Amino acid sequence: MGLDESTTTFVGRTLKVTPIYGWGWGGNAEAPAPPAPFRVRLQRLWDTAGERRGGVGMIEERGHPYDGKWVVFSTRHQGTFNFTTSPGAHNVSITATEPVDNDDGWPVARRRDDDAAGYAEIVVANDAG
């Protein structure tokens, strides 16, 4: 369960994050409406309890309010997902500082003043370079 093995090939590449309506986008000026889609460069994937659960990346979307910020995402539902044929909904947290791993292996913001958090679909970007 979680992210399948194919997701390791996307480390260093660009993913498209499409936020989904939900009660999490409190940092967004239109809350609770989701922000516009954005691209993120996947820096690393992370595991917990022997399961690949998510990733960490940097937002690269010129002109977007979150450009240059960090993203932590994790699978939201049970199942096996990837960024191509079986995308899933993910929990997403956006923060100004690079996340660090807690004792359980989950990346977390160093400060508790995240800019935004919510749900999103994450797929490979058309320009995945």
N, C-alpha and C positions, 0 to 999 in steps of 0.2 A: 504494500500500500504506500501511498505518498507519490513521489515523483519517480518515474522509471529511469533506467540506466541511460536512455537516449539523451536525457537532459544534461548530462555531463559534457556533451559536445557543444553546448551553448555557452559555456563559461568564456567570458571575453567578448561575446557577441551581443547584439542588440535585440531586446524583446519589446513587444508592444504591450502596454498595460492599458486596458480599457476599464475604467472604474464603473462599477455597477451601483445603481441606486441602493441606498441602505442608510441605516441610522448611525453611520460611523464617520461621515465626512464633516465633522464638526469644525475642523480648521479651515474649511472652504467657505468663502464669503457667501455662497448661495446655500449653505447648509440647510437641510441635509442633502441637497442635490449633489451628485458627484462632480468632480472636476473633469476637464477635458482629458481625453486620452494622451498618453505621453510615452516616450521611449526610455528604456533603462538599459544600461550596459551591465550585464550580469558579471559580478566580481567573483562570486563563489556560491556554492550550494552548501547546505548544512544538513546534518543528520541529528536525530535524537532517538534514543532507545532502539538503535539499529535500523532506523527508517529515514530515508531521505525526505525531509518535510518541506524544504523551501530554499530560498536564496536571498542574497544580499546584492544590491547593485546601486549604481549612481544614475540619477535621472539626467538624460541628455536630450532636452527638448527646448531649444532656443525660444525665448519669449513666453514660456510656460511659467506660472508662478512657482513651481517646484523645481525648475531647472537647477542642477548642481546640488540637489539634496540627495540624501540616502534613502533607499527603500529596503525594507525587510518584508518578505512575504512567506506565507506558509499555506499548505493545502488546507482547505476549509472543510471538505467532506471526505468520507471514507471512500477509498478506491485507489486506482493507479492512474496517474495523469502524466502528461508531457506538454511540450510547447507546440506540437504540430497536429497530430491526429486525435489526441484526447485531452484538449485543454480543460482545465477545471476552474472553479471559482477559488480565489485565494483571499486570505486575510492579508491586508497591506497596511504597513505603518511607514510614514514618511517623517524623516527627522533631519535636522541640520548637521548632526555629528555622526561620524562613522560608528555603527553598532559594534558592541562587544558581546562575546558569548557569556551567558550565565552558566551556573554550575550544571544545568541539564543540557547544555549545548545549544540553547535557543539564543539567537542574536537579539539584543535589546539595545535601546537607546541609552546612552550614558546619562542623559538628563531626561526628566519626565515631562518635558515640554514639547512633545511631538507636534509637528505642524498639522498633521492630519492622519486619519486612519479610516479604513473602510474595507470594501470588498472590490475585487477586480478579476477580470479574465486576463490571463497572460499567455501570449502566443509569440512565436518568432516574428520579428519585424521583417517586412519586405526588403528592407535595406540592411539585413542582419550581417553587417560587416564587423 
